[in-house]
Amino acid sequence: MFGRDTGGFAATSPPEGFSLRDFERAGLRVAERTFRAGETIFSPGDPSDQLYFLLSGTVRIYKIYGDYKEATIALLKNEGIFGKLSLVEGRWQDVFTEAVTDARVAAVQKAALEWAIRRQPDFALKLFAALAERLRQSDELVESLLHREVSSRLATLLLNLSERFGRRTGEGTVLDFRLTHQELANMVASTREAVSKAMSEFQKEGVIEVRDRRILIPDPAALSEKSARLRA
């Protein structure tokens, strides 16, 4: 449970333009908590009476299916709303969410959100736009996995991660968090062995490098061309 109410907000503005200042202007209070890397934020069966907003850090949303295999369905950094996106109370979370890096998360009671939505149309429109963006990202992830070989899915994933989470350096674009081959496999609904083989091929072709388990993309355009060829 989130224990500390905050009167002021350290706002972070996502691309869709929704920030914690919107909660403040709507007269809503948030409860803030910090999670260490690897710590679970919520699990299936936990109450879904709150909506969550990522202030800083990176979180991963995933499901368990089949023989205890993981499937990552979303990755968020320094932005975005998560949790069960329905604003109806009395239901339960149906996914796992964990901190990939140290993360600060704010939570807002859904009952308070419903109150604000009924009375403030501008706030409601911004909130619904943010929810729609989260759903769009999940839909894009699912679409990227359909009818494609592992190499194609992996190239598409790496491009997406570089665009959303990459840091530009003199040597290219680097992902600032470590990802194992098993974690990458979870994100593309594949096996660790198949991903390891594809990553080895990408490195031999020079479209990626791996340094201290961090992925460097020297030339994103070259990886994009590779992805396009694989999709053809």
The 8 nearest C-alpha neighbors of each residue, nearest first, counted from 0:
[[1, 2, 32, 30, 106, 40, 41, 3],
 [2, 0, 30, 32, 3, 31, 106, 105],
 [1, 3, 0, 30, 4, 31, 32, 29],
 [4, 2, 30, 31, 1, 5, 32, 29],
 [3, 5, 30, 29, 31, 28, 6, 2],
 [6, 4, 7, 29, 30, 3, 28, 31],
 [5, 7, 4, 28, 8, 29, 23, 27],
 [8, 6, 5, 9, 23, 20, 28, 10],
 [7, 9, 10, 19, 20, 6, 5, 23],
 [8, 10, 11, 7, 19, 54, 20, 18],
 [11, 9, 19, 8, 18, 20, 12, 54],
 [10, 12, 18, 54, 13, 9, 78, 19],
 [13, 11, 18, 16, 17, 10, 14, 78],
 [12, 14, 78, 15, 16, 17, 79, 11],
 [15, 13, 16, 12, 17, 78, 79, 129],
 [14, 16, 13, 17, 129, 128, 132, 12],
 [17, 15, 14, 13, 12, 18, 125, 129],
 [18, 16, 15, 13, 12, 125, 129, 21],
 [19, 17, 12, 20, 21, 11, 10, 16],
 [18, 20, 10, 22, 21, 8, 23, 11],
 [19, 21, 23, 22, 18, 10, 24, 8],
 [20, 22, 24, 19, 23, 18, 25, 17],
 [23, 21, 25, 19, 27, 20, 24, 26],
 [22, 24, 20, 26, 25, 21, 27, 19],
 [23, 25, 21, 26, 22, 20, 27, 122],
 [26, 24, 22, 23, 27, 21, 115, 122],
 [25, 27, 23, 24, 22, 28, 115, 21],
 [28, 26, 22, 25, 23, 29, 111, 24],
 [27, 29, 4, 6, 5, 26, 107, 23],
 [30, 28, 107, 106, 4, 105, 5, 31],
 [29, 31, 4, 3, 106, 105, 1, 2],
 [32, 30, 105, 104, 3, 1, 29, 106],
 [31, 33, 104, 103, 1, 105, 34, 30],
 [32, 34, 103, 102, 104, 35, 31, 101],
 [35, 33, 102, 101, 38, 103, 98, 36],
 [34, 36, 101, 38, 37, 102, 98, 100],
 [37, 35, 100, 101, 98, 99, 38, 34],
 [38, 36, 98, 99, 97, 35, 39, 100],
 [37, 39, 35, 98, 97, 36, 34, 40],
 [40, 38, 97, 41, 96, 98, 37, 42],
 [39, 41, 97, 96, 38, 98, 42, 34],
 [42, 40, 96, 39, 95, 45, 43, 97],
 [41, 43, 95, 45, 94, 44, 92, 96],
 [44, 42, 93, 92, 94, 45, 95, 91],
 [43, 45, 91, 92, 42, 46, 93, 47],
 [44, 46, 92, 91, 43, 42, 41, 47],
 [47, 45, 91, 48, 92, 44, 90, 89],
 [48, 46, 91, 92, 49, 90, 83, 45],
 [47, 49, 88, 109, 46, 108, 89, 50],
 [50, 48, 108, 109, 107, 47, 106, 51],
 [49, 51, 107, 82, 106, 109, 81, 108],
 [52, 50, 106, 81, 80, 105, 82, 49],
 [51, 53, 80, 105, 104, 79, 106, 54],
 [52, 54, 104, 78, 77, 55, 79, 103],
 [55, 53, 103, 77, 104, 11, 78, 52],
 [56, 54, 77, 103, 102, 53, 76, 57],
 [55, 57, 102, 77, 76, 100, 101, 103],
 [56, 58, 76, 99, 100, 75, 98, 102],
 [59, 57, 98, 99, 75, 97, 74, 76],
 [58, 60, 74, 97, 96, 73, 99, 98],
 [61, 59, 96, 73, 95, 72, 71, 74],
 [60, 62, 71, 95, 72, 70, 94, 96],
 [63, 61, 94, 70, 69, 95, 64, 71],
 [62, 64, 69, 68, 67, 70, 61, 65],
 [63, 65, 68, 67, 66, 69, 62, 70],
 [64, 66, 67, 68, 63, 69, 62, 70],
 [65, 67, 68, 64, 63, 69, 70, 62],
 [68, 66, 65, 63, 64, 69, 62, 70],
 [69, 67, 64, 63, 66, 65, 70, 185],
 [68, 70, 63, 185, 62, 64, 71, 61],
 [69, 71, 185, 62, 61, 186, 188, 72],
 [72, 70, 61, 186, 185, 73, 60, 69],
 [71, 73, 61, 60, 70, 137, 186, 140],
 [74, 72, 60, 71, 59, 137, 75, 61],
 [73, 75, 59, 58, 60, 76, 57, 72],
 [76, 74, 58, 57, 78, 59, 73, 79],
 [75, 77, 57, 78, 56, 58, 55, 74],
 [78, 76, 55, 56, 54, 53, 57, 75],
 [79, 77, 13, 53, 76, 54, 75, 11],
 [78, 80, 53, 52, 13, 81, 75, 129],
 [79, 81, 52, 51, 53, 130, 129, 133],
 [82, 80, 51, 52, 50, 79, 83, 84],
 [81, 83, 50, 84, 51, 92, 80, 47],
 [82, 84, 85, 92, 47, 81, 50, 93],
 [83, 85, 82, 86, 81, 130, 50, 80],
 [86, 84, 87, 83, 88, 82, 47, 50],
 [85, 87, 109, 84, 88, 113, 112, 83],
 [88, 86, 85, 89, 109, 90, 48, 110],
 [89, 87, 48, 90, 86, 47, 109, 110],
 [88, 90, 48, 87, 91, 47, 46, 86],
 [91, 89, 47, 88, 46, 92, 87, 48],
 [90, 92, 46, 47, 44, 45, 93, 43],
 [91, 93, 43, 47, 45, 44, 94, 83],
 [92, 94, 43, 91, 44, 42, 95, 83],
 [95, 93, 43, 62, 42, 92, 61, 96],
 [96, 94, 42, 61, 60, 41, 62, 43],
 [95, 97, 60, 40, 41, 59, 39, 61],
 [96, 98, 39, 40, 59, 38, 58, 37],
 [97, 99, 58, 36, 37, 100, 38, 57],
 [100, 98, 36, 58, 57, 37, 97, 59],
 [101, 99, 36, 98, 57, 56, 102, 35],
 [100, 102, 35, 36, 34, 56, 98, 99],
 [103, 101, 56, 34, 55, 33, 100, 98],
 [104, 102, 33, 55, 54, 32, 53, 34],
 [103, 105, 53, 54, 32, 31, 52, 33],
 [106, 104, 31, 52, 30, 51, 29, 53],
 [105, 107, 51, 30, 29, 50, 49, 52],
 [108, 106, 29, 49, 50, 109, 51, 30],
 [107, 109, 49, 111, 110, 48, 112, 50],
 [110, 108, 112, 49, 111, 48, 86, 113],
 [109, 111, 113, 108, 112, 114, 88, 48],
 [112, 110, 114, 109, 108, 113, 115, 27],
 [113, 111, 109, 115, 114, 110, 116, 108],
 [112, 114, 116, 110, 111, 115, 109, 117],
 [113, 115, 111, 112, 117, 116, 110, 118],
 [116, 114, 112, 118, 113, 117, 119, 111],
 [117, 115, 123, 113, 119, 118, 114, 112],
 [116, 118, 114, 115, 119, 113, 120, 123],
 [117, 119, 115, 116, 120, 114, 123, 113],
 [118, 120, 116, 122, 121, 115, 117, 123],
 [121, 119, 123, 122, 124, 116, 118, 117],
 [122, 120, 124, 123, 119, 125, 116, 126],
 [121, 123, 125, 120, 119, 124, 126, 116],
 [124, 122, 116, 120, 126, 121, 125, 127],
 [125, 123, 127, 121, 126, 122, 128, 120],
 [126, 124, 128, 122, 123, 127, 17, 129],
 [125, 127, 129, 123, 128, 124, 122, 130],
 [126, 128, 130, 124, 129, 125, 131, 123],
 [127, 129, 131, 125, 126, 130, 124, 132],
 [130, 128, 132, 126, 127, 131, 15, 125],
 [131, 129, 127, 133, 132, 128, 126, 134],
 [130, 132, 128, 134, 129, 133, 127, 135],
 [133, 131, 135, 129, 130, 134, 128, 136],
 [134, 132, 130, 136, 135, 131, 137, 129],
 [133, 135, 131, 137, 132, 136, 138, 130],
 [136, 134, 132, 138, 137, 133, 131, 139],
 [135, 137, 139, 133, 134, 138, 132, 140],
 [136, 138, 140, 134, 135, 139, 73, 72],
 [139, 137, 135, 141, 140, 136, 142, 134],
 [140, 138, 142, 136, 137, 141, 143, 135],
 [139, 141, 137, 143, 138, 142, 136, 144],
 [140, 142, 138, 144, 143, 139, 137, 145],
 [143, 141, 139, 144, 145, 140, 138, 137],
 [142, 144, 140, 141, 145, 139, 152, 155],
 [145, 143, 141, 142, 152, 147, 146, 187],
 [144, 146, 142, 147, 143, 141, 152, 148],
 [147, 145, 144, 148, 143, 142, 152, 230],
 [148, 146, 145, 151, 144, 152, 149, 230],
 [147, 149, 151, 150, 152, 146, 229, 230],
 [148, 150, 152, 151, 153, 147, 189, 193],
 [151, 149, 153, 152, 197, 148, 154, 229],
 [150, 152, 229, 154, 148, 153, 149, 226],
 [153, 151, 149, 155, 150, 154, 144, 156],
 [152, 154, 156, 150, 155, 151, 149, 157],
 [155, 153, 157, 151, 226, 156, 152, 150],
 [156, 154, 152, 158, 153, 157, 226, 151],
 [155, 157, 153, 159, 154, 158, 160, 152],
 [158, 156, 160, 154, 159, 155, 161, 153],
 [159, 157, 161, 155, 156, 160, 162, 154],
 [158, 160, 156, 162, 157, 161, 155, 163],
 [159, 161, 157, 163, 164, 158, 162, 156],
 [162, 160, 165, 158, 164, 159, 163, 157],
 [163, 161, 159, 160, 165, 164, 158, 157],
 [164, 162, 160, 161, 165, 159, 76, 158],
 [163, 165, 161, 160, 162, 174, 166, 76],
 [166, 164, 161, 174, 173, 172, 162, 163],
 [167, 165, 173, 172, 174, 168, 164, 175],
 [166, 168, 172, 171, 173, 165, 169, 170],
 [169, 167, 171, 170, 172, 166, 173, 217],
 [168, 170, 171, 167, 172, 217, 173, 166],
 [171, 169, 168, 217, 172, 167, 215, 216],
 [170, 172, 217, 168, 216, 169, 167, 218],
 [173, 171, 167, 216, 166, 165, 215, 168],
 [172, 174, 215, 166, 165, 214, 175, 216],
 [175, 173, 165, 214, 176, 213, 164, 166],
 [174, 176, 173, 213, 165, 177, 166, 164],
 [177, 175, 174, 213, 178, 100, 99, 212],
 [176, 178, 213, 212, 179, 175, 174, 214],
 [179, 177, 182, 212, 176, 180, 183, 213],
 [180, 178, 182, 181, 183, 177, 212, 184],
 [179, 181, 183, 182, 191, 184, 195, 194],
 [180, 182, 191, 184, 179, 183, 185, 190],
 [183, 181, 185, 179, 184, 180, 178, 186],
 [182, 184, 180, 186, 185, 181, 179, 187],
 [183, 185, 189, 181, 187, 186, 182, 190],
 [186, 184, 70, 182, 188, 183, 69, 187],
 [187, 185, 71, 183, 184, 188, 70, 182],
 [186, 188, 184, 189, 185, 152, 153, 183],
 [189, 187, 185, 186, 184, 70, 190, 144],
 [188, 190, 184, 187, 185, 191, 193, 149],
 [191, 189, 193, 184, 192, 194, 188, 181],
 [190, 192, 181, 194, 184, 193, 180, 195],
 [193, 191, 195, 190, 194, 196, 180, 181],
 [194, 192, 196, 190, 195, 191, 197, 189],
 [193, 195, 197, 191, 196, 192, 184, 198],
 [196, 194, 198, 192, 193, 197, 191, 180],
 [195, 197, 199, 193, 194, 198, 192, 200],
 [198, 196, 194, 200, 199, 195, 150, 201],
 [199, 197, 201, 195, 200, 196, 194, 202],
 [200, 198, 202, 196, 197, 201, 195, 203],
 [199, 201, 197, 203, 198, 202, 204, 196],
 [202, 200, 198, 204, 199, 203, 206, 207],
 [203, 201, 205, 199, 207, 204, 200, 208],
 [202, 204, 200, 205, 201, 199, 206, 207],
 [203, 205, 201, 202, 206, 200, 207, 199],
 [206, 204, 202, 203, 207, 201, 208, 217],
 [205, 207, 222, 201, 204, 202, 221, 216],
 [208, 206, 216, 202, 205, 215, 201, 217],
 [207, 209, 215, 202, 214, 216, 210, 205],
 [210, 208, 214, 213, 212, 215, 211, 207],
 [209, 211, 213, 212, 214, 208, 215, 173],
 [210, 212, 213, 209, 177, 214, 208, 176],
 [213, 211, 177, 210, 209, 214, 178, 179],
 [214, 212, 177, 210, 211, 209, 174, 176],
 [213, 215, 209, 174, 173, 208, 212, 210],
 [216, 214, 173, 208, 207, 172, 209, 217],
 [215, 217, 207, 172, 218, 171, 219, 173],
 [218, 216, 171, 170, 215, 172, 207, 219],
 [217, 219, 220, 221, 216, 171, 222, 206],
 [220, 218, 222, 221, 216, 223, 217, 158],
 [219, 221, 223, 218, 222, 224, 225, 217],
 [222, 220, 224, 223, 219, 218, 225, 206],
 [221, 223, 225, 219, 224, 220, 206, 226],
 [224, 222, 220, 226, 225, 221, 219, 227],
 [225, 223, 227, 221, 222, 226, 220, 228],
 [224, 226, 222, 228, 223, 227, 221, 229],
 [227, 225, 223, 229, 154, 224, 228, 151],
 [226, 228, 224, 230, 229, 225, 223, 231],
 [229, 227, 225, 231, 230, 226, 224, 151],
 [228, 230, 226, 151, 227, 231, 225, 150],
 [229, 231, 227, 228, 151, 226, 147, 148],
 [230, 228, 229, 227, 226, 151, 147, 225]]
